[in-house]
Amino acid sequence: MTKKEINKAIVKRFLTFVEEVFPNYEIDDSGEGGRISFVPLEGEIDNVIEFHRSRLTLDTFNWSSNQTKQDCTVMEEMLKVIELEIKE
């Protein structure tokens, strides 16, 4: 697999994981290609989680709720697992 194919496979599998495990977030892909936002269905917009496709990183605001920060940590851990599995 090329780097591009590996990255696409990781992103696809990660988004499937988020859809299944975090139904309380709406996946918002603005179509610009660089970032995907996980927007909470209930709550404040300050609790959004950003996923950077090209760098395969996640971040959220410092002032996000503790639950959002915990969700982001779980997502980061699973993203690492997915990366390792696909790159092997």
Backbone as CSV, one residue per row, in Angstrom:
resi,resn,N_x,N_y,N_z,CA_x,CA_y,CA_z,C_x,C_y,C_z
1,MET,0.836,-1.190,0.000,0.000,0.000,0.000,0.880,1.252,0.000
2,THR,0.414,2.261,-0.697,1.110,3.541,-0.677,0.741,4.288,0.598
3,LYS,1.486,5.351,0.886,1.181,6.158,2.070,-0.244,6.706,2.008
4,LYS,-0.644,7.143,0.834,-1.990,7.698,0.663,-3.059,6.638,0.934
5,GLU,-2.853,5.442,0.443,-3.805,4.357,0.653,-3.870,3.965,2.131
6,ILE,-2.723,3.950,2.782,-2.673,3.630,4.212,-3.439,4.679,5.006
7,ASN,-3.198,5.953,4.688,-3.883,7.048,5.387,-5.397,6.958,5.181
8,LYS,-5.836,6.698,3.958,-7.273,6.574,3.681,-7.891,5.424,4.467
9,ALA,-7.181,4.305,4.537,-7.688,3.141,5.272,-7.804,3.454,6.761
10,ILE,-6.813,4.144,7.306,-6.848,4.517,8.721,-8.026,5.445,8.994
11,VAL,-8.191,6.462,8.172,-9.279,7.431,8.358,-10.632,6.735,8.269
12,LYS,-10.805,5.885,7.275,-12.082,5.182,7.093,-12.412,4.319,8.307
13,ARG,-11.442,3.562,8.762,-11.673,2.682,9.920,-11.913,3.487,11.192
14,PHE,-11.188,4.580,11.351,-11.359,5.421,12.532,-12.750,6.050,12.549
15,LEU,-13.210,6.554,11.421,-14.543,7.164,11.367,-15.635,6.138,11.651
16,THR,-15.441,4.917,11.205,-16.393,3.844,11.518,-16.437,3.604,13.018
17,PHE,-15.263,3.588,13.653,-15.184,3.428,15.108,-15.941,4.547,15.813
18,VAL,-15.723,5.783,15.406,-16.386,6.927,16.053,-17.901,6.826,15.891
19,GLU,-18.364,6.471,14.695,-19.807,6.324,14.469,-20.424,5.281,15.389
20,GLU,-19.714,4.174,15.584,-20.247,3.074,16.383,-20.171,3.324,17.884
21,VAL,-19.076,3.905,18.351,-18.837,4.033,19.783,-19.319,5.376,20.345
22,PHE,-19.391,6.381,19.516,-19.771,7.720,19.971,-20.971,8.249,19.173
23,PRO,-22.136,7.632,19.353,-23.316,8.100,18.605,-23.798,9.487,19.047
24,ASN,-23.252,9.973,20.154,-23.641,11.295,20.649,-22.902,12.424,19.930
25,TYR,-22.052,12.074,18.952,-21.359,13.078,18.146,-21.801,12.959,16.692
26,GLU,-22.002,14.100,16.065,-22.276,14.143,14.633,-20.947,14.359,13.928
27,ILE,-20.697,13.586,12.894,-19.467,13.747,12.131,-19.726,14.797,11.057
28,ASP,-18.964,15.884,11.116,-19.137,17.006,10.191,-17.878,17.152,9.349
29,ASP,-17.983,16.718,8.107,-16.878,16.855,7.161,-17.225,18.025,6.253
30,SER,-16.544,19.123,6.447,-16.851,20.346,5.704,-16.554,20.207,4.215
31,GLY,-15.900,19.131,3.824,-15.584,18.921,2.425,-14.279,19.564,1.998
32,GLU,-13.633,20.254,2.914,-12.368,20.894,2.587,-11.227,19.893,2.596
33,GLY,-11.442,18.730,3.163,-10.461,17.668,3.108,-9.490,17.585,4.256
34,GLY,-9.218,18.664,4.938,-8.202,18.651,5.975,-8.682,18.230,7.341
35,ARG,-9.862,18.691,7.727,-10.353,18.428,9.082,-11.762,17.859,9.065
36,ILE,-12.015,17.051,10.079,-13.357,16.536,10.321,-13.688,16.902,11.755
37,SER,-14.878,17.427,11.972,-15.301,17.818,13.314,-16.283,16.798,13.856
38,PHE,-16.109,16.468,15.133,-17.072,15.640,15.849,-17.829,16.588,16.763
39,VAL,-19.055,16.891,16.371,-19.865,17.891,17.058,-20.878,17.187,17.951
40,PRO,-20.922,17.542,19.242,-21.888,16.891,20.129,-23.322,17.220,19.717
41,LEU,-24.190,16.210,19.739,-25.590,16.426,19.383,-26.292,17.298,20.412
42,GLU,-25.865,17.162,21.655,-26.406,17.996,22.724,-25.230,18.660,23.423
43,GLY,-25.435,19.853,23.865,-24.355,20.544,24.558,-23.839,21.715,23.750
44,GLU,-22.728,22.225,24.187,-22.181,23.434,23.595,-21.201,23.126,22.470
45,ILE,-21.078,24.051,21.553,-20.155,23.918,20.443,-18.701,23.905,20.937
46,ASP,-18.460,24.411,22.130,-17.103,24.381,22.703,-16.630,22.957,22.961
47,ASN,-17.522,22.007,22.866,-17.174,20.608,23.121,-16.905,19.828,21.834
48,VAL,-16.591,20.531,20.781,-16.283,19.886,19.504,-14.874,19.277,19.563
49,ILE,-14.694,18.163,18.862,-13.399,17.508,18.727,-13.010,17.582,17.252
50,GLU,-11.805,18.029,16.980,-11.311,18.156,15.607,-10.366,17.004,15.292
51,PHE,-10.565,16.387,14.129,-9.690,15.323,13.641,-8.983,15.836,12.395
52,HIS,-7.668,15.802,12.406,-6.864,16.251,11.279,-6.459,15.030,10.452
53,ARG,-7.042,14.929,9.280,-6.831,13.746,8.438,-5.377,13.491,8.067
54,SER,-4.702,14.526,7.609,-3.355,14.320,7.091,-2.354,13.985,8.188
55,ARG,-2.528,14.583,9.358,-1.605,14.333,10.468,-2.073,13.211,11.385
56,LEU,-3.328,12.793,11.214,-3.937,11.766,12.065,-3.835,12.140,13.540
57,THR,-4.288,13.355,13.838,-4.294,13.840,15.216,-5.671,14.363,15.576
58,LEU,-5.919,14.433,16.868,-7.175,14.948,17.404,-6.867,16.057,18.384
59,ASP,-7.767,17.032,18.471,-7.637,18.046,19.512,-9.001,18.622,19.850
60,THR,-9.038,19.264,20.978,-10.245,19.919,21.454,-9.817,21.155,22.237
61,PHE,-10.745,22.008,22.558,-10.418,23.219,23.292,-9.991,22.910,24.725
62,ASN,-9.128,23.738,25.274,-8.715,23.584,26.676,-9.910,23.713,27.616
63,TRP,-10.889,24.493,27.225,-12.043,24.739,28.085,-13.215,23.796,27.804
64,SER,-12.983,22.766,26.999,-14.034,21.767,26.755,-14.357,21.037,28.047
65,SER,-15.517,20.417,28.066,-15.926,19.671,29.256,-15.004,18.486,29.493
66,ASN,-15.004,18.012,30.730,-14.191,16.836,31.063,-14.611,15.617,30.246
67,GLN,-15.911,15.486,29.992,-16.397,14.352,29.197,-15.835,14.411,27.778
68,THR,-15.820,15.596,27.197,-15.272,15.754,25.850,-13.788,15.406,25.832
69,LYS,-13.064,15.847,26.842,-11.637,15.531,26.920,-11.420,14.026,27.078
70,GLN,-12.261,13.365,27.856,-12.162,11.911,28.017,-12.474,11.201,26.700
71,ASP,-13.524,11.665,26.014,-13.877,11.077,24.719,-12.724,11.232,23.734
72,CYS,-12.104,12.392,23.730,-10.976,12.664,22.844,-9.815,11.716,23.151
73,THR,-9.560,11.460,24.412,-8.488,10.547,24.811,-8.769,9.127,24.333
74,VAL,-10.010,8.679,24.488,-10.392,7.337,24.013,-10.215,7.250,22.494
75,MET,-10.626,8.290,21.793,-10.474,8.321,20.337,-8.996,8.271,19.946
76,GLU,-8.156,9.028,20.636,-6.719,9.036,20.349,-6.108,7.657,20.553
77,GLU,-6.486,6.995,21.622,-5.953,5.664,21.907,-6.346,4.670,20.825
78,MET,-7.604,4.729,20.385,-8.053,3.818,19.343,-7.403,4.149,18.004
79,LEU,-7.193,5.422,17.741,-6.528,5.820,16.508,-5.126,5.223,16.444
80,LYS,-4.416,5.222,17.561,-3.076,4.618,17.615,-3.135,3.125,17.328
81,VAL,-4.131,2.452,17.903,-4.297,1.013,17.674,-4.571,0.751,16.189
82,ILE,-5.459,1.523,15.603,-5.797,1.363,14.182,-4.571,1.595,13.311
83,GLU,-3.812,2.645,13.618,-2.591,2.935,12.849,-1.632,1.750,12.897
84,LEU,-1.400,1.208,14.077,-0.476,0.081,14.213,-0.962,-1.134,13.430
85,GLU,-2.254,-1.424,13.502,-2.804,-2.591,12.827,-2.694,-2.462,11.315
86,ILE,-2.986,-1.288,10.783,-2.988,-1.098,9.337,-1.568,-1.013,8.786
87,LYS,-0.668,-0.429,9.548,0.710,-0.263,9.060,1.521,-1.550,9.123
88,GLU,1.039,-2.539,9.852,1.785,-3.817,9.958,1.668,-4.647,8.707
